[in-house]
Amino acid sequence: MSKVALKQHHLAGVGAALALSVLHPSVTLAVFNHDAKIALHVVVPPAKGIPCDLLTPPPCNYLEENLSVHAAAGGTDYLIYVLVMDADADEGISGAEFGITYNDSIGLGVDVHSWTDCAFQTYGGPSWPGSNSGARIVFGSCQNTPAEGDLGGRVTAILGYFSVTAYGDDVFEVTRRADTPQESFAVTNCSSRTTNLGYPSAAGRASFGTATDSQDPCRGPYMPLTDFESLPTAELQFLQIKLSSMWDRAPAFPLVLQGPLAEEDPGLFDQFQRLAVSYPYDYVVADSPYVRVTISTQELQDVIGNLSSTPGFEAAASSDHGRLSVKIIDPTADPPKAFEALVDSSLGSAAFAGVRAALAGNSEATRKLDAFSCLMDMISGPFAQEVTDDVNVSIRGFRRQHGTQLYLGHLTVTNNSQSTLPSPISVALRLKDGIRPMEPEIVGCLCQRGGADYWYFDIDVGGGLAPAQSVEIGLEMLNPYSKKMSLEPRVFSGQGIRMY
């Protein structure tokens, strides 16, 4: 164990014996220990004993708070431990490399007095442990014992600690190493294989005084849902809510509800994917992007409010499995903040109902939401009334357009009831054998049933379809195999989801 001190706030250093490091830049980078983090843990100095021996390695469990990452200022002394966490027990840990930043003005923010390693040796840069400096820290033996209470049986290794005094507001951060060309932020396993870690998501930050920008990387970059309930309009303008299928029976590209100024950046979502969770359909190709719909800031706020009031929804943030992922991201925060819930079918249906209620006045958004929730088998209503028995539907005049696979015809709906049927009126046609409409108005549940699809068409009937009134629309159908068209119409009236 070695100690590096800052005497009278001037750097003493330990030289630059970098060649001995197991994290030499020539080592080929791999994906071993890719889940690992370099975290911080702030404690009051013990009255006696050796700090390296007194700290029990804390576990790294998602959404649990096992690290102290905020403390008061006002001239209080602390130890700031640096820990490698969430490391693979089979790979083990033999070293780490990182940088640090803090306010290095004497008597303002955090003053660092010394660094003490709990490993074998620290190979610090010329100004270590000053702000914007970095170090490589090496263990003398393989660290591969799982931390007590770690749900994944993962390893926590104690690298060492800084002795500091917090005089005022400040944020002490683990960073990429800035004093070398490689800017390393990495760990090495017990076979001398090095892994670059995700930055800043895998880096710890400790805040002091009224500063609040702390980060426990084990808890994840996620925030409570309550943090999104009262966002200012300036942040709601850029907010994005992504609905993703996690169900192998519902392959669908994610649906994104976004603010008026949101940017289409799929990489934004990638940085908030949980490493222990599979996102089977969160990929983008040129001809199949995410399905996006822009909604107002008030609608976004209403969506969040309705999700917050859905029983069990916020608690689903601690789940590691489900059929549906609901992810909220505020990219304007520094760093960006997110919330994610993984929900099962029943909770997903309730969540969809809440989102749909918030978007009741937005026909484009509700149509896309209905199509997505249908694929997820999470339709919960409200449902439109089926009026097939109250109307007469005639489909006539289909003829093939010369030299094409296009068939043209007409569809007429007549109200045979004694009451006016409220708008909108929609006709669902059951199509199979590759027959498809040219331009369907998709307003209902587009699920396959028995090798066929239902395609929906809206019909303009103004305020409603009066008794004995008829309305006609033209149909253009692709029939690539020249099959006989048996369309089996069904008719729906009024607001709500067209469900069959």
N, C-alpha and C positions, 0 to 999 in steps of 0.2 A: 504494500500500500504506500502511495506517495502523496505528497502534498505540494501544491503550488500556491504561493501567497502573493498578495498585492500589498506591499509595504507602503504605508502612508499614501495609498491610492496610486502608487507607481508600480508598473508591471515588473515582476521579477523574472517570470518565464522559466522554461526548462530546456530551452534550445529547440532544435528542429531535427531530432533524430528520427526522421520519417522513414528511412529505408527499412527499418526493422518491422514496420507495421504489417500486420496481416491484411490490411486494406490497401495494399499497393495498387496504384492505378493500372498496372499491367494485368491485374487479375481479370479474367473474363467474367462479365456480369451475367447472372442467371436469375431464375425466378424462385430460388430457394428462400424460404422465410418471407414471401411476398406480403403476408398479412402483418408483419411485425411493425411496431411503432416505437418511437423514441419519445417518451413522456416525461412530465415533470410532476413532482409531488412536494408540497411545501409543508414543513413542520416547524414547531418551536424547538430550539436546541434542547436536548436532554440535559438534566442536571448532572448526570454522570454516565459513564459507559461510553463505548465506542459506537458512533452512529451507524457505521456500516453493519455492525452486528445486531443493532437494536431494531432495525426495520425489517418486518416480515414482508417478503415480496408480495405485493398486492396482486389480485387476479385482474384479468382484463376481460370483463363481461359486458357485452353490448347493452347500453342504456343504464347500467349500474354505475353508481358514483363511488368508486373505490379510491379515488385520488383527490387530494386537496389542491385546488388550482387557483384559489383566491384567498388573499389575506389582507389584513389591515396594514396601514402605513403608520406614520407618526414616530419613526425612529425605532421600530421594533426589529429585533434580530430573528433571523430564520435560517433554516437549512433548506436548500432546494435540491432534492434528489433528482438525478437523471437515471431513467430506467429504460431498458429495452423490454418491451412487453409484447404479448401475443405471438411469441416465437414458437416455432414447431419443435416439439420435444425430440423428434427423430433427427432433426437437423442440428439442434442446439445452437448456442451462441458463443462465439469466441472473440468478438470485438464489434466496435461501432465507430462511425465517423459522422460528425455533425458540426454545426456552428451555433453561435449564440448571439443575441442582440439584446440590448437594454439601454436605458438612459445612463451614459457614462459620465455625466456631469456630477461632480462631487457634492453630496448633500441633497441632490435632487433625484427623486425616483429611487431606484435600487442601487446601492453601492455593494460591489462584490469584493470581499476581503481575501478569499482564498478558494481554491479547489482541492478537494481530497478525493482520490480515486479509491474505489472499493474493489478494483480489479487488480491486475498485475502491474500495468504501467500506462501512463498517459503520455502520448507524443503530441504535444501542443505546438501550435504555431508561435511565432515570435511574440505576439501580444496576448497569448492565452493567459488568464481567462478574461481578457478585456472584451468589450462589446465589438461585434463584427469579427471576432476571432473564431478559430476552430481547433479541433483536436481529433486524434485517433486514439481510442482507448482499447487496450488489449487485455483479455483474461489469461491467466496462467493455466486454466483448466477449462474443459468444456462445461458450459452452463446448460444443463438439459433437464433439470428437475422441475416438474410442473408446479406452478404457484398454487398454494392451498386455496381451494374454493373456485378455481378457474373451471368454468363449465366445459371448456373445450380441451382441458388437460394441457394448456399452453404454458410456456415458460416466461417468467419475469426475471431479468438479470439486472442487478444493481450496479450501475457503472461508477457512481460516486456522488458527491454532493458539493454544492457551493455554500460557503458561509457568507451571508449577506445581511445588510441592514436596509429596511424599507423606510425611507424618509418621506416619500410622497408618491403620487400616482405614477404608476409605471407598468409596463408589460415586459416580462422576461420571456424570451422566445427561443425555442430550439429552431434552427434554420438549416438550410444548406450551408455548407462550409464556404465562406466567401473569400478566404485568404489563400486559396489554391485554385489553379485553373479549372480543375474538375468540378468544383462546387459540390462535393460529395454529401449525400445524405443517405447513409447505407449501413447495413449490418453484414457481418460475416458469420457463416456457420462453422461447425467444428471440423469441416473438411476444407476449410479455407476458401469456400465459395461465397462470393459477395453478391448481395442483392440491393439494388437501388430501391428506396422506399418512396411511396407516394407523398409528394409535398404540395400543399401544407397539411393534407388530411391526416397524415401519420405523424405529425409533429405536435409536441406539447407547447402550451403557453400558460404562464402563470401571471395573474393580474394582482395589483396591489392598490390599496386606497379605493378611490372611486372608479378606477379603470375597470372595465368589464370584459375586455376582449381576451378572456381565457379560453383554453381548449383542452379538454380531456380526450385524446384521440381514441381511447377505448370506448368511451361512451358514444362515440361516433360524431359526425358533423351535423347530427340532427338536433333540432330544437323542439320543445313542447309545442303542441298545436296552439296553445294559448298565445304564443309569441306571434302568431299570424292573424289573430282575431281583430287587432286594431291597428293594422298597418296604415301609414299615411298614403294618400293618393299617389304621391311621387313614386313610392315603392310598388303599389298595386299596378301601376302602369306597365311594369316589367315582369310581374309575377307570372309563373307558369304552374299549372296543375296537370300532372300526367297520370293517366289511367292506363295500366299495363296488365295484360293477361299473363298469369303465371300458370295457367291450366293447359295441359297438353291437348285437351279436347277442344280448346278454343283458340286456334291460331289466329292472331289478329295483330296488326300494327297498333302501337299505342295511340290513344286519343289525348291530345293536348289542348286544354283550355288555357288561353293566354291573354294577358293584358294588351292594351292597344299599342304599346311600344315594345313588346317583347321581341327578342331576336330569335331566329330559328337556328339554334345551336345545339344539336343532339349531344355534343360533347359535354354540355352543361350537366346533363343527367348522368353521364357515365361516371363523373367524379363522386356521385352520391350513391353509387351502387354498393350494396353490402357484399363483401367478399364471400360470405358464407351462404349467400342466396343466389339462386339461378334465375336469370331474367331471360327466358327462352325466346321472346319475340322483340326484345329491345335492340333491334338492329335496323340500319337504314341502308337501302340501296337506291340508286339513282331514280328508278322508276316506281319505287314504293316507299315514299317518305312517311314520317309520322302523319297521322290525320290531325290537322290543327284547325281550331276555330277561335277567332278573336272575340272576346266578350268584354263588357264594360267593367270598370273598376268596382262599381256597385254590385254587379253580378258576381264578380270574384269574391267580394266581401261576404255576399249572401251565401255563396257556396261554402266558404270556410265556416260561416256561422252555423249553417245547417249540418255540416259534418261534425262540428263540435258538439252539437246537441243530439247527435245520433248515439244512443246508448251503446257503450262498448267500443266505439270507434277509436277514441284516443288511446285506450288501453291496448289496441291492436298494434300500436307502435313497438311494443315489446315482443311481438310474434316474429318467428323466423320462417313461417310458411303460410301459405294461403293461395286462393285462386286469383286474387286481384291485388295489385299494388296501387295505392293512391299516394302520390308523391307531390308535395308542394315545395316549390323552390323560389326563394327571393334572391335573385342574382345581384341586386344592388347593395346588399349587406356586405360588409368587409370583415371577414370573408363571407362568401355566400352562405345562406343558411337554408335548411331544408327540414321537412317533416315527412315521414313515410309510415303508412299503416299497411300491413298485409292482412287481408280479411278473407273469411270463408264465404260460402254462398249466401247464407242468410244475412250476415252483416253487410255483405256486398250489395244485396238487394235493397237494404235499408239505406245504404250510402247513396246508391243510384237514385233512389226516391228523393233524398234530400237535395242532391245536385239538380235533379230535374225540376224540383219545385223552385229552386233559385233561378232557373233559366226558363221559367214558364212563358215569359214574353219574348223569347228568342227562338224563332222557329228553326233557324239553321242549326243552332247549338243543340236543341232538343232532338232534332232528327238524327244528328250524328251520335248523340248520346244514346238514343233508343237503339240504333243499329249496333252499337258496341255492346250495350247491356244485353241485347238479345243474344249475340254471339257468346257472351259470358254465361247465359242462362240465368240471368239475375234480373229479369223483368219484374217490376213490382207495381206497375200502374202509375197514374190512373189510366184506365183503358177506355177506348172509344166503344160505342155501342155497335154491335153487328146488326145490320138491317137487311141482310140478304133476303129474308123471307118477305120483306115489305116492299120490294122493288122488282122490276123486271129488267133484266140485262140482255140486250141483244148485241151480238157481235156478227158483223156481216161484211161482205164485199171484199174479202181478202184476195188480193191478186199480186202476183210476183212482178216486181219491177224488172224490165228486160235487162238481161246481162248482169244481174246482181243476185245476192242472196236475201234481198230486202223484200218483205211483203207488206203491202199497204191495206188498211181496212178501217172500219169505224166501230165505235162502241157507244151504245145508247143506254142510259139509265132512266127508267120511268118510276116515279113514286106511285105505288099502288095503294098506299095506306091513306087513312083519313087525316093524318097529321103532317105538318111540315117537318121534314128531316133537317136537323141543324147542320150547318157547315162546320168544318169541311166535309165533303163527301169524298171517300177514297174507294177505288176499286182494286182488289187484289186478284192477280191472275196467276194461276199455278202453271208454271212452265217447266218443261223437261226436254230431253233430246237435244240439248244445245241451243234451244230457242231462247232468244233474249230480246227485250225491247231496246230500241235505239237510245231513248232518253227517258228512263223511268223517273218518276218522282218518288224517291225512296223515303217513306215516312213511317215504316213499320218494322216488324221483326223479320229480318231477312235470314231466316235459318233454313237449312236444308231439312226436308222431311221426305223420306222414301224416294230419294233420288231426284227430287224436284225442288224448285224454289218458288216462293211467292214474291212477286214484284208488284209494287204499289204505285198507283197513279192518283194524284189529286185532281179533282174536277171542280172548276169554278162554278159555284151555285149562288154566289152573292150571300144573302142572309140566310139561305136555306133552300131546300127543294120542296116546293109546295105540292099538295095532293094533285095527282094526275099530270104534274109537270115533268117534262123530259129534258135531258141534257145530253149532248153528243160530243165526243172527242175523237180525233183521229189517232190511229195506232200505226206505228212503224216497227215491224218485228224482223229481227234477223233469224233466218231459218236455214242454217248452212247445209242441212241434210235433206231439205225438202220434205220434212215429216208433216203428217197431218197435225194441225194445231188444235189440241183439246185444252182450252184455257181455264175452265172451271172457276168462274169469277165468284168473288165474295165482296160484299159491300159493307163499309163502315161509315158511321156518321158521328159528328161531334168531335170535341177535343179529346185528346188522349192517345195512347199507343194503340196501333192496329195490331192486335194479337190473334193468332189462330191456334 
